[in-house]
Amino acid sequence: MMKRMKWMKRYFPVLVFLLLFGAFFTVTASAEGDVAGAIQNTWDAAKGQIKAVVNGVVFPAIDLILAVLFFIKLGSSWFEYRKNGHFELAAPAILFASLVLMLTCPLYIWGILGM
């Protein structure tokens, strides 16, 4: 019982101080008006910019990376064929299919996303 009282005497004032401190500096946030409408208007305004950046920067960057990887893998497969007589076709075929998919992606992705 005495241990519990020591603990209460020692930490209770600190606990009360922290609770009062937190309550004093806590600000209640309330939104007035149509928050969902504001978010929708912001999205509608930014949608065209997002689409332009993704079409002009993101898709070409991914296409470039996939093209470089495809030709590197095709070259390494060719040298492996010259060395061992076995041409590994799976990795270049996967990279080529990914490259074709990413090249045609701007034609259909915006319809899927509803933009």
N, C-alpha and C positions, 0 to 999 in steps of 0.2 A: 504494500500500500504506500509505503514511504517513497519507493522508487517512482511510482506513478505520479505522486505529488511533485517530486523534483522535476520530472519531465514537464508537467503542466506549468509549473512556475517558470521554467526556463523557456519553453517554446510557445506558450500561449500568447504572450504579448507580440511575439514576432508574427505568429499566424494572424492575429487580429490586425496588425499593421499592414501585412500583405493584402488581406482582404479589403481593408479600407482604401489602401493605395490603388488596388485594381478597380474598385468600384468608383473611385474618384476620377480616374483617367479613362474610364470606359465611356465611349460615346455611342449612343444609340443611333444607328443608321436607318433612316427611313426614306423611301423613295416616293416622291410625289409625281403623279401623272402616269402616263402610259409607258412603263419601262420596256415592255415587250415591243411596243411600236417603235421606240427609239432604237432598240437593237435591230429590228427589222429594217428600218431606214438606213442605219449604218451599214448593214450587210448589203442592201441593195446598191448603195453608193460605192462600196468597195468591190463588189462582185466583178465588175468589168476590169478593174485594175488587177485583181488576183488572177483572172483568166488570162490577161495579157502577159503578166509576168511568168505564169506557168507555161504558156505557149511559147514565149520568146526566150526564156532562160532555162527553166527546169527540164523540159522535154529535150531541147537540143543538148544540154549537158549530159543527160542520161544516154541519149543516142550516141554521143561522142565516146563516152566511156564504154558502152557496149560494142561499138564498132572497133575501137582499139583492142579490147579484149578478144573480140572475134578473130581479128587478123593475127594477133599474137598466138592465140590457141591454134588457129589454122596453120600458121608457120611452124609451131612446135610439133603439131601432129604430122606435118609433112617431113620434118627432119627425123622424127621418130619412125616414120615409114621408111625413109631412106636407110636408117640405121638397122631396123629390125624386120622390115618387110610387113609390118602390120599397121594399117591406118586406123586410128581411133576416131570414129565419126560422131560419137555421142556428144561430147563437149562442144565441138564447133556447131553441131546441129541445134543444140539447146541455145547457144549464144545467138545464132542466126535467127531462130524463132523469136527470141526475146527482142532482138533488134527490129525485126519486122513488126512485132506487136507494139513496140514503143514508137516506131515511126508512124504507125496508123492510129495511135492512141488519141491524139487531139481530135480526130474525126468523130469518135464515138463517146469519149469519156464525159464530155459535158452534157450529152443527152442522158447518160446514166445518172449523173449527179443532179440533173434537173437545172442546169444553168443555161 
